[in-house]
Amino acid sequence: MALYQRWRRLRLQGLQACRLHTAVVSTPPRWLAERLGLFEELWAAQVKRLASMAQKEPRTIKISLPGGQKIDAVAWNTTPYQLARQISSTLADTAVAAQVNGEPYDLERPLETDSDLRFLTFDSPEGKAVFWHSSTHVLGAAAEQFLGAVLCRGPSTEYGFYHDFFLGKERTIRGSELPVLERICQELTAAAQPFRRLEASRDQLRQLFKDNPFKLHLIEERVTGPTATVYGCGTLVDLCQGPHLRHTGQIGGLKLLSAEYARRGFSEVKTPTLFSTKLWKQSGHWEHYQEDMFAVQPPGSDRPPSSQSDDSTRHITDTLALKPMNCPAHCLMFAHRPRSWRELPLRLADFGALHRAEASGGLGGLTRLRCFQQDDAHIFCTTDQLEAEIQSCLDFLRSVYAVLGFSFHLALSTRPSGFLGDPCLWDQAEQVLKQALKEFGEPWDLNSGDGAFYGPKIDVHLHDALGRPHQCGTIQLDFQLPLRFDLQYKGPLWLSPFQVVVIPVGTEQEEYAKEAQQSLRAAGLVSDLDADSGLTLSRRVRRAQLAHYNFQFVVGQKEQSKRTVNIRTRDNRRLGEWDLPEAVQRLVELQNTRVPNAEEIF
């Protein structure tokens, strides 16, 4: 996503460029393979030279860290990345480069002498520059492979990067080429190609870039010493001072989002693309959003989806539709089994493809398409958890947009005409969103009447490279879908319809298990019996846990002889062996006192 959002900065500065006649390169240019072959020869020689130096000078050096800590290292062998891993795995994961004696330094470059070492992360301006400039190399590699481009400048900026390159006097880039560049960039980041630093002489530099007039000019103008640094990354070889990331995998924006979702307690899920329109009718989308959905005719249907018929029920049954959003599918996932209050808030994240029948005049750029993927998430929570979850979502937006270098502006969109539900619920929901915005502390506007038909929302507006605003992320409060899909959760023991299940180990214990069940029922507790001899004990215990029985009373030969029960909870805590009357009495006490955590304090 970091690259995806920055392609709009792509420029062709200082070079004459007209229409692109043939953008796709059928075969890679000859110079690409020749340049890579020479780089590999020089790289192999450098590796051999450094290995020889490390063998001849295996001396210990002292590395000073911020705060005064000193660490031993081995000259020409130990790298900053290895030291970062010794300090903490978090530092090793978040560091993008280092500073050695105040100079920028690659994490995989061996240390040579006693040094003062500081690690750079994306939080610092220097770290951001390393991240964005490394991203330019990925874009440059894609441009060389796909377009046969001659690379020029590719600097980082305060909020991202751009790359200049030359395609020929009769060629330039069209918008239709950008998705291909996106795919190639994604492949390069997924491949985690290492950035390799090579020191080359002036003659070697001239050989490497003999087919690039711009680089040859830089060599003659700026390379004043006997050598200069060149970086290789996949097929790319570029004249560059560095430093860079360890590998291209650190650039992946989707990886950033997935990791952030996981850190914030979301489960990543995948849902089908095609659903019966019965689902969309139940959710309310068919009534309010039908014109913006792609309906399809299943095999064997006797009428097209667009046909009008008095038999509306059959029409809905026969028609399928591509999903324009994930909301109903996530409701089905929530409702597919009983849910406990302990599972709330339940957070689901989905990166699946969505389809919307947008009008041709409304299509534009990367923000309004007929098929697209977005980081889409739903949170199922109680009313008292609502404000905290909205605050967390706002913090999520701020943290991700900060990494990507975006500033944003917020707007509260309220009840529209044609809304669903009770106006009182709308008023309460809007008040919750207003309070969350006030506590968030960022400025926001009131956008009256622009909410979704099912609930109010907070819209997040970004600006592109031309300064144009785009409404991107939203935080929407939907209190209609839980009603339409009858979404429920099971509360503590005193509210639970699945309080206890008695599980006999074998058929010999079934009679005693029935006695235990009757004792529970006589005390006013809800109890069931699972004597399914076709399943193993562990399978039946697991089934009870998935069904969210608060407690399982397991009875075997020992328990039967001693008139006891062996108790487990739905989260697989083993409470041990109890006398049956005492266990029943304890459950009655917990039920009567209405405790919310009966399993924990049993």
C-alpha positions as CSV (number, residue, x, y, z in Angstrom):
1,M,0.0,0.0,0.0
2,A,2.9,2.3,0.6
3,L,3.8,2.0,-3.0
4,Y,0.2,1.8,-4.1
5,Q,-0.6,5.2,-2.7
6,R,2.5,6.8,-4.0
7,W,2.3,6.0,-7.7
8,R,0.4,9.2,-8.3
9,R,3.7,11.0,-7.6
10,L,5.2,9.3,-10.7
11,R,6.8,12.0,-12.9
12,L,8.8,12.4,-16.1
13,Q,10.8,15.5,-15.2
14,G,13.3,17.1,-17.6
15,L,12.8,14.7,-20.4
16,Q,10.8,15.1,-23.6
17,A,7.9,12.6,-23.6
18,C,4.8,12.2,-25.8
19,R,2.3,9.4,-26.3
20,L,3.1,5.8,-25.4
21,H,2.8,3.7,-28.6
22,T,4.0,0.4,-27.2
23,A,4.3,0.4,-23.4
24,V,4.8,-3.3,-22.9
25,V,8.3,-4.7,-23.4
26,S,7.9,-8.1,-25.0
27,T,11.5,-9.2,-24.0
28,P,13.8,-7.5,-21.4
29,P,16.3,-5.2,-23.0
30,R,19.7,-6.7,-23.7
31,W,21.5,-4.2,-21.5
32,L,19.5,-5.4,-18.5
33,A,20.9,-8.9,-18.6
34,E,24.4,-7.7,-19.4
35,R,24.4,-5.2,-16.5
36,L,23.1,-7.8,-14.1
37,G,25.8,-10.3,-15.2
38,L,28.6,-7.8,-14.6
39,F,27.2,-6.9,-11.2
40,E,27.1,-10.5,-10.1
41,E,30.8,-10.9,-11.1
42,L,31.8,-7.8,-9.2
43,W,29.6,-8.9,-6.2
44,A,31.2,-12.3,-6.0
45,A,34.7,-10.7,-6.0
46,Q,33.7,-8.3,-3.2
47,V,32.3,-11.2,-1.1
48,K,35.5,-13.1,-1.5
49,R,37.6,-10.0,-0.7
50,L,35.6,-9.2,2.5
51,A,35.7,-12.9,3.6
52,S,39.5,-12.8,3.3
53,M,39.8,-9.6,5.3
54,A,37.5,-11.0,8.0
55,Q,39.8,-14.1,8.2
56,K,43.0,-12.1,8.4
57,E,41.7,-9.6,11.0
58,P,39.4,-11.4,13.4
59,R,39.7,-8.7,16.0
60,T,37.2,-7.6,18.6
61,I,35.7,-4.1,18.4
62,K,33.7,-2.1,20.8
63,I,30.2,-0.8,19.8
64,S,28.7,2.0,21.8
65,L,24.9,2.3,22.0
66,P,22.7,5.2,23.0
67,G,22.6,5.4,26.8
68,G,26.2,4.3,27.3
69,Q,25.8,0.5,26.8
70,K,28.8,-1.2,25.0
71,I,28.7,-4.4,23.0
72,D,31.5,-6.5,21.7
73,A,31.6,-7.3,17.9
74,V,33.9,-8.8,15.4
75,A,35.5,-6.5,12.7
76,W,34.4,-7.2,9.1
77,N,32.0,-9.8,10.4
78,T,29.3,-8.5,12.8
79,T,26.5,-6.4,11.3
80,P,24.2,-3.9,12.9
81,Y,21.2,-6.2,12.2
82,Q,22.9,-9.0,14.2
83,L,23.4,-6.6,17.1
84,A,19.7,-5.4,16.8
85,R,18.6,-9.0,17.2
86,Q,20.8,-9.4,20.3
87,I,19.1,-6.4,21.8
88,S,15.5,-7.2,21.0
89,S,13.4,-8.9,18.3
90,T,11.2,-5.8,18.1
91,L,14.1,-3.6,17.3
92,A,15.3,-6.0,14.7
93,D,11.9,-6.0,13.1
94,T,11.4,-2.2,13.1
95,A,14.9,-0.9,12.3
96,V,15.3,0.2,8.7
97,A,19.0,1.3,8.8
98,A,21.7,2.4,11.2
99,Q,24.0,5.3,11.9
100,V,27.6,4.4,12.5
101,N,29.7,7.2,13.9
102,G,27.0,9.6,12.6
103,E,27.0,8.2,9.1
104,P,24.1,6.3,7.5
105,Y,24.8,2.6,7.3
106,D,23.1,-0.5,5.9
107,L,21.9,-3.0,8.5
108,E,23.6,-5.9,6.7
109,R,27.0,-4.1,6.2
110,P,29.7,-5.5,8.4
111,L,31.1,-3.1,11.0
112,E,34.8,-2.3,10.6
113,T,36.1,-0.4,13.7
114,D,35.1,0.7,17.1
115,S,31.9,2.6,16.5
116,D,29.0,4.6,18.0
117,L,25.9,2.8,16.7
118,R,22.3,4.2,16.5
119,F,19.4,2.4,14.9
120,L,16.9,4.2,12.6
121,T,13.2,3.4,12.5
122,F,10.4,4.8,10.4
123,D,9.6,7.1,13.3
124,S,12.6,9.3,12.5
125,P,13.0,11.6,9.4
126,E,16.2,9.7,8.5
127,G,14.4,6.3,8.7
128,K,11.5,7.6,6.6
129,A,14.0,8.7,3.9
130,V,15.6,5.2,3.9
131,F,12.2,3.6,3.6
132,W,10.9,5.8,0.8
133,H,14.1,5.7,-1.2
134,S,14.2,1.9,-1.0
135,S,10.7,2.0,-2.4
136,T,11.9,4.0,-5.4
137,H,14.2,1.2,-6.3
138,V,11.3,-1.2,-6.4
139,L,9.4,1.1,-8.7
140,G,12.5,1.6,-10.8
141,A,13.0,-2.2,-11.1
142,A,9.4,-2.6,-12.2
143,A,9.7,0.2,-14.8
144,E,12.9,-1.4,-16.3
145,Q,11.2,-4.8,-16.5
146,F,7.9,-3.7,-17.8
147,L,8.7,-0.6,-19.8
148,G,12.4,-0.9,-20.7
149,A,12.8,2.4,-18.9
150,V,16.1,4.3,-18.6
151,L,16.2,5.3,-15.0
152,C,17.1,8.9,-14.0
153,R,16.4,10.4,-10.5
154,G,14.5,8.6,-7.8
155,P,14.6,10.6,-4.6
156,S,12.5,10.3,-1.4
157,T,10.4,13.2,-0.4
158,E,9.0,14.3,3.0
159,Y,5.9,12.2,2.4
160,G,6.9,9.5,-0.1
161,F,8.9,9.3,-3.3
162,Y,8.9,9.7,-7.1
163,H,11.0,8.4,-9.9
164,D,12.0,10.0,-13.2
165,F,12.8,7.8,-16.1
166,F,13.0,8.0,-19.9
167,L,10.9,5.9,-22.3
168,G,11.9,7.4,-25.6
169,K,10.7,10.5,-27.5
170,E,7.4,8.9,-28.5
171,R,6.5,7.2,-25.3
172,T,5.0,8.1,-21.9
173,I,2.9,6.3,-19.3
174,R,-0.8,5.8,-19.5
175,G,-3.1,5.2,-16.5
176,S,-3.8,1.7,-17.9
177,E,-0.2,0.7,-17.3
178,L,-0.2,1.5,-13.6
179,P,-2.0,-1.7,-12.5
180,V,0.7,-3.7,-14.2
181,L,3.4,-1.7,-12.4
182,E,1.5,-2.3,-9.2
183,R,1.5,-6.0,-9.7
184,I,5.2,-6.2,-10.5
185,C,6.0,-4.0,-7.4
186,Q,3.9,-6.3,-5.3
187,E,5.7,-9.4,-6.7
188,L,9.1,-7.7,-5.9
189,T,8.1,-6.9,-2.4
190,A,6.7,-10.4,-1.8
191,A,9.9,-11.9,-3.1
192,A,11.9,-10.0,-0.3
193,Q,14.8,-9.3,-2.6
194,P,17.9,-8.2,-0.7
195,F,19.5,-4.8,-1.3
196,R,23.2,-5.5,-2.0
197,R,25.9,-2.8,-1.6
198,L,28.8,-2.9,-4.0
199,E,31.9,-0.6,-4.1
200,A,32.9,-0.2,-7.7
201,S,35.8,1.7,-9.4
202,R,35.1,4.5,-11.9
203,D,35.9,2.1,-14.8
204,Q,33.5,-0.5,-13.4
205,L,30.8,2.1,-13.0
206,R,31.2,3.2,-16.6
207,Q,30.8,-0.4,-17.7
208,L,27.8,-1.0,-15.6
209,F,26.0,2.1,-16.9
210,K,27.3,2.3,-20.4
211,D,23.7,2.2,-21.8
212,N,22.4,5.0,-19.4
213,P,23.6,8.5,-20.4
214,F,22.1,10.0,-17.3
215,K,24.1,7.7,-15.0
216,L,27.3,8.3,-17.0
217,H,26.8,12.0,-16.6
218,L,26.5,11.6,-12.8
219,I,29.6,9.4,-12.7
220,E,31.7,12.1,-14.5
221,E,30.2,14.9,-12.5
222,R,29.8,13.6,-8.9
223,V,32.1,10.6,-8.4
224,T,35.3,12.3,-7.2
225,G,37.0,9.4,-5.4
226,P,38.4,6.2,-6.7
227,T,35.2,4.2,-6.0
228,A,31.4,4.8,-5.5
229,T,28.6,2.6,-4.2
230,V,26.2,0.7,-6.4
231,Y,23.2,-1.2,-5.1
232,G,21.7,-4.4,-6.6
233,C,18.1,-5.5,-5.9
234,G,16.8,-8.3,-8.1
235,T,17.5,-7.3,-11.7
236,L,18.0,-3.7,-10.7
237,V,21.4,-2.2,-10.5
238,D,21.6,1.5,-9.6
239,L,24.2,4.1,-8.7
240,C,23.3,5.1,-5.2
241,Q,24.9,6.2,-1.9
242,G,22.5,4.3,0.3
243,P,21.7,3.1,2.8
244,H,18.6,0.9,2.1
245,L,16.3,-1.6,3.8
246,R,17.6,-5.1,4.2
247,H,15.2,-6.4,1.6
248,T,12.1,-5.4,-0.4
249,G,9.8,-7.4,1.9
250,Q,10.0,-4.6,4.4
251,I,8.2,-2.3,2.0
252,G,5.0,-4.3,1.6
253,G,2.1,-2.0,2.7
254,L,-0.4,-4.9,2.9
255,K,1.9,-6.6,5.3
256,L,1.9,-3.4,7.3
257,L,-1.9,-3.5,7.5
258,S,-2.1,-7.2,8.2
259,A,0.4,-6.9,11.0
260,E,-1.4,-3.8,12.5
261,Y,-4.8,-5.6,12.3
262,A,-3.3,-8.6,14.1
263,R,-1.6,-6.4,16.8
264,R,-5.0,-4.8,17.5
265,G,-6.8,-8.1,18.0
266,F,-8.5,-8.6,14.6
267,S,-8.8,-12.0,12.9
268,E,-8.2,-12.0,9.2
269,V,-11.0,-13.8,7.3
270,K,-12.1,-14.6,3.8
271,T,-15.7,-14.7,2.6
272,P,-17.3,-15.7,-0.7
273,T,-17.7,-13.3,-3.6
274,L,-21.1,-14.4,-4.8
275,F,-24.2,-14.7,-2.6
276,S,-27.9,-15.2,-3.1
277,T,-29.8,-12.0,-3.2
278,K,-31.9,-13.4,-0.3
279,L,-28.9,-12.4,1.9
280,W,-28.9,-8.8,0.5
281,K,-32.6,-8.5,1.0
282,Q,-32.2,-9.6,4.6
283,S,-29.5,-7.0,5.2
284,G,-31.4,-4.2,3.5
285,H,-28.9,-3.7,0.7
286,W,-31.2,-5.0,-2.0
287,E,-33.8,-2.4,-1.2
288,H,-31.4,0.5,-0.8
289,Y,-28.3,-0.5,-3.0
290,Q,-29.7,-2.7,-5.7
291,E,-28.8,-0.3,-8.6
292,D,-25.2,-0.4,-7.6
293,M,-24.8,-4.2,-7.4
294,F,-23.9,-6.7,-10.2
295,A,-26.7,-9.3,-10.4
296,V,-26.1,-12.5,-12.2
297,Q,-28.3,-15.3,-13.6
298,P,-27.5,-18.7,-12.3
299,P,-27.6,-21.7,-14.7
300,G,-31.1,-23.1,-15.3
301,S,-32.8,-19.8,-14.4
302,D,-35.8,-19.1,-16.6
303,R,-35.6,-15.3,-16.5
304,P,-32.8,-12.7,-16.6
305,P,-32.0,-10.9,-13.4
306,S,-33.3,-7.6,-14.7
307,S,-36.7,-9.0,-15.7
308,Q,-39.8,-7.7,-13.9
309,S,-42.2,-10.2,-12.5
310,D,-45.1,-10.3,-10.0
311,D,-43.4,-13.3,-8.4
312,S,-40.8,-11.1,-6.6
313,T,-40.0,-13.8,-4.0
314,R,-38.9,-16.3,-6.7
315,H,-36.9,-13.5,-8.5
316,I,-35.0,-12.9,-5.3
317,T,-34.4,-16.6,-4.7
318,D,-33.2,-17.2,-8.3
319,T,-30.8,-14.2,-8.5
320,L,-27.2,-14.1,-7.3
321,A,-25.2,-10.9,-6.7
322,L,-21.5,-10.1,-6.4
323,K,-20.8,-8.6,-3.0
324,P,-20.3,-4.8,-2.9
325,M,-19.3,-5.0,0.8
326,N,-18.5,-7.6,3.4
327,C,-21.0,-6.6,6.1
328,P,-23.7,-9.4,5.7
329,A,-21.0,-12.1,5.2
330,H,-19.3,-11.1,8.4
331,C,-22.7,-11.2,10.2
332,L,-23.1,-14.8,8.9
333,M,-19.7,-15.6,10.3
334,F,-20.6,-14.2,13.7
335,A,-24.0,-16.1,13.8
336,H,-22.7,-19.5,12.6
337,R,-22.4,-20.7,16.3
338,P,-23.3,-19.5,19.7
339,R,-21.2,-16.6,20.9
340,S,-20.2,-15.8,24.4
341,W,-19.8,-12.4,26.0
342,R,-16.2,-13.3,26.5
343,E,-15.6,-13.1,22.8
344,L,-16.7,-9.5,22.5
345,P,-15.5,-7.4,21.0
346,L,-15.1,-9.7,18.1
347,R,-13.0,-8.1,15.4
348,L,-12.9,-9.4,11.8
349,A,-10.8,-8.0,8.9
350,D,-11.2,-8.9,5.2
351,F,-9.1,-8.0,2.2
352,G,-11.3,-9.7,-0.4
353,A,-12.4,-8.3,-3.8
354,L,-15.6,-6.2,-3.9
355,H,-17.7,-5.3,-7.0
356,R,-19.8,-2.2,-7.4
357,A,-21.8,-1.1,-10.5
358,E,-20.5,2.4,-10.4
359,A,-21.7,4.8,-13.1
360,S,-19.1,5.4,-15.8
361,G,-19.0,9.1,-15.0
362,G,-18.2,8.4,-11.4
363,L,-15.2,6.2,-12.0
364,G,-11.8,7.7,-11.2
365,G,-8.3,6.9,-10.2
366,L,-7.8,4.4,-7.5
367,T,-10.6,5.5,-5.2
368,R,-13.8,4.7,-7.2
369,L,-13.7,1.5,-9.3
370,R,-16.0,-1.3,-10.2
371,C,-13.7,-4.0,-8.8
372,F,-11.4,-3.2,-5.9
373,Q,-9.9,-4.5,-2.7
374,Q,-9.9,-2.7,0.6
375,D,-8.9,-3.3,4.1
376,D,-12.5,-3.9,5.4
377,A,-13.2,-4.7,9.0
378,H,-16.2,-5.2,11.3
379,I,-16.3,-5.1,15.1
380,F,-19.1,-6.9,17.0
381,C,-19.3,-5.3,20.5
382,T,-21.7,-4.4,23.3
383,T,-23.0,-0.9,23.8
384,D,-20.7,-0.2,26.7
385,Q,-17.7,-1.2,24.6
386,L,-18.7,1.0,21.6
387,E,-16.9,4.3,22.4
388,A,-13.6,2.5,23.3
389,E,-13.8,0.6,20.0
390,I,-14.4,3.8,18.0
391,Q,-11.5,5.5,19.7
392,S,-9.3,2.5,18.9
393,C,-10.4,2.7,15.2
394,L,-9.5,6.4,15.1
395,D,-6.1,5.6,16.6
396,F,-5.7,2.8,14.0
397,L,-6.3,5.3,11.2
398,R,-3.9,7.9,12.6
399,S,-1.1,5.3,13.1
400,V,-1.4,3.8,9.6
401,Y,-1.7,7.1,7.8
402,A,1.3,8.5,9.7
403,V,3.4,5.6,8.4
404,L,2.3,6.3,4.9
405,G,2.8,10.0,5.3
406,F,-0.8,11.1,4.9
407,S,-2.5,13.9,6.7
408,F,-6.3,13.6,7.0
409,H,-9.5,15.4,7.9
410,L,-12.6,14.0,9.7
411,A,-16.3,14.5,9.1
412,L,-19.3,13.2,11.0
413,S,-22.0,12.1,8.5
414,T,-25.5,11.9,10.1
415,R,-29.0,10.5,9.4
416,P,-30.0,10.7,5.7
417,S,-33.4,10.7,4.2
418,G,-34.7,7.1,3.6
419,F,-32.8,5.8,6.7
420,L,-33.6,2.4,8.3
421,G,-34.5,2.0,11.9
422,D,-35.7,4.0,14.9
423,P,-34.7,7.7,15.0
424,C,-34.0,7.4,18.7
425,L,-31.3,4.8,17.9
426,W,-29.8,7.1,15.4
427,D,-29.7,10.0,17.9
428,Q,-27.9,7.7,20.4
429,A,-25.4,6.5,17.8
430,E,-24.6,10.0,16.6
431,Q,-23.9,11.1,20.1
432,V,-21.5,8.2,20.7
433,L,-19.6,9.2,17.5
434,K,-19.5,12.9,18.5
435,Q,-18.1,12.0,21.9
436,A,-15.4,9.8,20.4
437,L,-14.4,12.6,17.9
438,K,-14.2,15.1,20.7
439,E,-12.0,12.9,22.8
440,F,-9.8,12.0,19.8
441,G,-8.7,15.7,19.6
442,E,-8.5,16.2,15.8
443,P,-10.6,18.8,14.1
444,W,-13.8,17.5,12.4
445,D,-16.8,18.8,10.4
446,L,-20.5,18.0,10.6
447,N,-21.8,16.5,7.3
448,S,-25.5,16.5,7.9
449,G,-27.7,14.0,6.1
450,D,-24.8,12.1,4.5
451,G,-24.7,9.0,6.6
452,A,-25.3,5.5,5.3
453,F,-28.9,4.3,5.2
454,Y,-28.1,1.9,8.1
455,G,-26.2,4.2,10.5
456,P,-24.1,7.3,10.9
457,K,-20.4,7.3,10.1
458,I,-17.1,9.1,10.4
459,D,-15.6,9.9,7.0
460,V,-11.8,10.3,6.6
461,H,-10.6,12.6,3.8
462,L,-7.1,12.4,2.3
463,H,-5.5,14.6,-0.3
464,D,-3.7,13.3,-3.4
465,A,-0.5,14.6,-5.0
466,L,-2.5,17.4,-6.7
467,G,-4.1,18.5,-3.5
468,R,-7.5,17.0,-4.4
469,P,-9.6,15.6,-1.4
470,H,-10.7,12.0,-1.5
471,Q,-13.0,10.2,1.0
472,C,-11.1,7.0,1.8
473,G,-11.5,5.4,5.2
474,T,-14.7,5.4,7.2
475,I,-15.8,4.3,10.6
476,Q,-19.5,3.3,10.3
477,L,-21.8,2.4,13.1
478,D,-24.4,-0.1,12.0
479,F,-27.1,-1.1,14.5
480,Q,-29.5,-2.5,11.8
481,L,-27.6,-5.6,10.8
482,P,-27.5,-7.1,14.3
483,L,-31.3,-6.8,14.4
484,R,-31.9,-8.1,10.8
485,F,-29.6,-11.1,11.4
486,D,-30.7,-11.7,15.0
487,L,-27.1,-11.5,16.2
488,Q,-26.9,-12.5,19.9
489,Y,-24.2,-13.4,22.4
490,K,-24.5,-15.5,25.5
491,G,-23.8,-13.7,28.8
492,P,-22.5,-15.1,32.1
493,L,-23.6,-18.3,33.8
494,W,-26.9,-16.8,35.2
495,L,-27.9,-15.7,31.6
496,S,-26.5,-18.7,29.7
497,P,-28.8,-21.2,28.0
498,F,-25.9,-23.6,28.0
499,Q,-24.9,-23.7,31.6
500,V,-23.7,-27.3,32.1
501,V,-23.3,-30.4,30.0
502,V,-22.7,-33.8,31.6
503,I,-20.3,-36.1,29.6
504,P,-20.0,-39.8,30.5
505,V,-16.6,-41.4,29.6
506,G,-18.2,-44.6,28.6
507,T,-21.6,-46.3,28.3
508,E,-21.1,-47.8,31.9
509,Q,-21.3,-44.2,33.3
510,E,-24.5,-43.1,31.4
511,E,-26.9,-43.9,34.3
512,Y,-24.7,-41.9,36.8
513,A,-24.5,-39.1,34.2
514,K,-28.3,-38.9,34.0
515,E,-28.4,-38.7,37.8
516,A,-26.0,-35.8,37.7
517,Q,-28.1,-34.1,35.1
518,Q,-31.2,-34.5,37.1
519,S,-29.5,-33.0,40.2
520,L,-28.6,-30.0,38.2
521,R,-32.1,-29.5,36.8
522,A,-33.6,-30.0,40.2
523,A,-31.5,-27.1,41.4
524,G,-32.8,-24.9,38.6
525,L,-29.7,-25.1,36.4
526,V,-29.9,-25.7,32.6
527,S,-28.1,-28.9,31.9
528,D,-27.7,-31.3,29.0
529,L,-26.3,-34.8,28.5
530,D,-23.8,-35.8,25.8
531,A,-23.7,-39.6,25.7
532,D,-22.7,-39.9,22.1
533,S,-20.7,-43.1,22.1
534,G,-19.7,-42.6,18.5
535,L,-17.3,-39.8,19.5
536,T,-14.3,-39.9,21.7
537,L,-14.3,-38.1,25.0
538,S,-11.9,-35.4,23.7
539,R,-14.2,-34.8,20.7
540,R,-17.2,-34.4,23.0
541,V,-15.4,-32.1,25.4
542,R,-14.3,-30.0,22.4
543,R,-17.8,-29.9,21.0
544,A,-19.1,-28.6,24.4
545,Q,-16.5,-25.9,24.4
546,L,-17.4,-24.8,20.9
547,A,-21.1,-24.7,21.9
548,H,-20.0,-22.5,24.8
549,Y,-21.3,-24.6,27.7
550,N,-20.1,-22.7,30.8
551,F,-19.1,-26.0,32.5
552,Q,-18.6,-29.6,31.6
553,F,-19.1,-32.3,34.2
554,V,-17.1,-35.3,33.0
555,V,-17.8,-38.6,34.8
556,G,-15.8,-41.8,34.5
557,Q,-15.4,-45.0,36.5
558,K,-13.6,-43.2,39.4
559,E,-16.2,-40.4,39.6
560,Q,-19.1,-42.9,39.4
561,S,-17.6,-44.9,42.3
562,K,-17.0,-41.8,44.5
563,R,-20.2,-39.9,43.5
564,T,-18.1,-37.0,42.2
565,V,-17.7,-35.0,38.9
566,N,-14.6,-33.8,37.1
567,I,-15.2,-30.2,36.1
568,R,-13.9,-28.2,33.1
569,T,-14.8,-24.8,31.7
570,R,-15.6,-23.7,28.2
571,D,-12.1,-22.1,27.9
572,N,-10.6,-25.5,28.9
573,R,-9.7,-24.7,32.5
574,R,-9.6,-27.9,34.6
575,L,-11.2,-27.3,38.0
576,G,-10.7,-30.8,39.2
577,E,-12.8,-33.4,41.0
578,W,-15.8,-32.2,43.2
579,D,-18.5,-34.0,45.1
580,L,-21.6,-33.8,43.0
581,P,-23.8,-32.0,45.7
582,E,-21.1,-29.5,46.4
583,A,-20.5,-28.7,42.7
584,V,-24.3,-28.2,42.2
585,Q,-24.5,-26.0,45.2
586,R,-21.5,-23.9,44.1
587,L,-23.2,-23.3,40.7
588,V,-26.4,-22.2,42.4
589,E,-24.5,-19.7,44.4
590,L,-22.7,-18.3,41.4
591,Q,-26.0,-18.1,39.5
592,N,-27.9,-16.4,42.3
593,T,-25.1,-13.7,42.8
594,R,-25.1,-13.1,39.0
595,V,-21.3,-12.9,38.8
596,P,-19.9,-12.2,35.3
597,N,-16.9,-14.5,35.7
598,A,-18.3,-17.7,37.2
599,E,-15.7,-19.9,35.4
600,E,-12.8,-17.9,36.9
601,I,-14.0,-17.9,40.5
602,F,-15.6,-21.3,40.7
